[in-house]
């Protein structure tokens, strides 16, 4: 039971890490664009 539970949890962690990384890079890019515009 524990092993089968750990696998999806790891998958979710890596998935959310990718989502958060993409979100953060998007914010950084948007900030750079705003600074260039001004």
Residue pairs with C-beta under 8 A, 6 or more apart in sequence:
none
